[in-house]
Amino acid sequence: MLLTAPPMSNSTGQANAEVSVYYPRWVEILICKLWFRPRMPVGKVRRLGLIERLMGRRRIRVLTRPGFLFACDQTDWLQRNLLCNRIHEEEVTDRLATAFRSNDIFFDVGANAGYFSCLALHAGVAGVTAFEPDPDTCAVMDGQRQLNDWDATALSVVPLGLSDENG
């Protein structure tokens, strides 16, 4: 079964229509075994060039150490780091994972691709409200929710940036 993925953005912030599916699972396994593993320099992403020329640029699904799936954009440094280490900001992840309770509502301000929103949903919070001003990234967050089969009402993505000042 081929899953539809949210579009990825190019450097100008425009969604790439050709990047609408994940790699086949066997390709993802190969990529992760050869290039994205612990202690492998994150810069080795350039080796994906041949695969990308053959199949197009797509998101790579990984099972994170906390236990949820995350579709990574290998051109984004933070997500490339997640591909290698399967965890983002380990101390923050551990602190949040132990602090979440089932009746919590988690507000993710500047959610980006939604790692901490996914962590909260995986921990079983009552709901997540994520604030992210980039519309392409908002679509990515909904794709993360779908990838993990979380209920549509569990994640509310607000396409706005938050600040303590006007402007």
KAFENZI-V39809 format. One record per residue. N is the residue number from 0. PHI is phi in whole degrees, 0 to 359 (NA if undefined). D_FIRST is the distance of its C-alpha to the first C-alpha in whole Angstrom. Layout:
N_PHI_D_FIRST ; N_PHI_D_FIRST
This chain:
0_NA_0 ; 1_262_4 ; 2_267_6 ; 3_276_10 ; 4_251_13 ; 5_295_16 ; 6_294_18 ; 7_261_20 ; 8_264_24 ; 9_271_26 ; 10_295_30 ; 11_267_31 ; 12_85_29 ; 13_267_27 ; 14_291_24 ; 15_268_22 ; 16_296_20 ; 17_287_18 ; 18_256_17 ; 19_240_14 ; 20_223_11 ; 21_278_11 ; 22_294_11 ; 23_302_9 ; 24_305_10 ; 25_296_13 ; 26_289_14 ; 27_299_14 ; 28_298_16 ; 29_300_18 ; 30_301_19 ; 31_292_20 ; 32_290_22 ; 33_275_24 ; 34_241_25 ; 35_245_24 ; 36_219_26 ; 37_307_29 ; 38_68_32 ; 39_273_30 ; 40_305_32 ; 41_299_30 ; 42_292_31 ; 43_290_29 ; 44_301_26 ; 45_300_28 ; 46_291_27 ; 47_284_23 ; 48_309_25 ; 49_297_24 ; 50_298_20 ; 51_293_20 ; 52_294_22 ; 53_281_20 ; 54_242_17 ; 55_87_18 ; 56_278_19 ; 57_221_16 ; 58_283_16 ; 59_247_15 ; 60_277_14 ; 61_229_17 ; 62_269_18 ; 63_286_22 ; 64_299_25 ; 65_293_25 ; 66_113_22 ; 67_249_19 ; 68_277_16 ; 69_219_18 ; 70_267_16 ; 71_264_19 ; 72_266_21 ; 73_292_22 ; 74_272_25 ; 75_266_26 ; 76_303_29 ; 77_297_28 ; 78_287_24 ; 79_295_25 ; 80_297_27 ; 81_296_25 ; 82_300_22 ; 83_284_25 ; 84_255_27 ; 85_65_24 ; 86_208_27 ; 87_242_29 ; 88_45_32 ; 89_307_32 ; 90_294_36 ; 91_293_35 ; 92_302_31 ; 93_297_33 ; 94_297_36 ; 95_295_34 ; 96_301_31 ; 97_277_35 ; 98_271_36 ; 99_295_33 ; 100_236_34 ; 101_296_32 ; 102_262_35 ; 103_284_34 ; 104_247_33 ; 105_256_32 ; 106_255_33 ; 107_255_31 ; 108_266_34 ; 109_74_32 ; 110_293_29 ; 111_54_28 ; 112_279_24 ; 113_97_24 ; 114_303_25 ; 115_288_27 ; 116_296_26 ; 117_297_23 ; 118_301_26 ; 119_296_27 ; 120_296_25 ; 121_297_24 ; 122_285_27 ; 123_92_27 ; 124_295_30 ; 125_292_30 ; 126_183_29 ; 127_230_29 ; 128_244_30 ; 129_250_29 ; 130_251_31 ; 131_211_30 ; 132_285_32 ; 133_278_29 ; 134_297_27 ; 135_295_24 ; 136_291_24 ; 137_300_24 ; 138_296_21 ; 139_298_20 ; 140_298_21 ; 141_295_19 ; 142_297_16 ; 143_297_17 ; 144_298_18 ; 145_296_14 ; 146_302_13 ; 147_263_15 ; 148_58_15 ; 149_276_19 ; 150_301_21 ; 151_300_21 ; 152_279_25 ; 153_286_25 ; 154_236_25 ; 155_246_27 ; 156_257_27 ; 157_257_30 ; 158_280_31 ; 159_222_34 ; 160_267_36 ; 161_247_38 ; 162_207_42 ; 163_268_45 ; 164_228_47 ; 165_285_47 ; 166_134_45
